[in-house]
């Protein structure tokens, strides 16, 4: 377990930097083209809150071609978007993966967790999941930062030899062990984001917290592991930021 600094962690940020949160479940199934079955069953379970599935371009790739490219096992083939109070959500289904994506504005961990548990329960009830390979919880944030030093909002000395890496375009990815979890952290600077009602530039922090599931008892402990994954991801994110950076995001503490 890494030794994070003793820093008060906010419950929420009034200037929310989050771009997207994603819960992914990777699995094995005994059914062929399970993405078709899963999409139909999940939609029937959640049709009051989600629109009908939309077929994505990857679904047109022949099965024989997919077997030659294992990455396509985890590529979404169907997507259905949320309706009404669930409009910030998308469910995406592939041959061996299902995700729940939450876009801006972030609904907050309490509601996101409830939607994750609802979807996980529905997936489990289908009986189509033979084994879970892993689950992950990813948060993608954009921290405002102006040139010339895009890495100024972060704790750390980003140098190689005499060079300050914050003064040049930078993309770094690393894996960090944290107990039962593996954090895959990606830092990108500068990053420019254009989305609905938003254009911003700064420093992108992508933290993907992964739990490799190897036990048949995965489902019994899923809710507690989900909470632990969130807390571990949350702590790492705030540990990366300088205290003055957190202050600019207008934190709220309970």
Secondary structure, 3 states (H helix, E strand, C coil): CCCCCCCCCCCEECCCCEEEEEEEEEEECCCCCHHHHHHHHHHHHHCCCECCCEECHHHHCCHHHHHCCHHHHHCCCEEEEECHHHCCEEEEECCCEEEEEEECCCCCHHHHHHHHHHHHHHHHHCCCCCEEEEEEEEEEEEEECCCCCCCCCECCCCEECCEEHHHCCEEEEEEEEECCEEEEEEEEEEEEEEECCEEEEEEEEEEEEEEECCCCCCHHHHHHHHHHHHHHHHHHHHHHECHHHHHHCCEECC
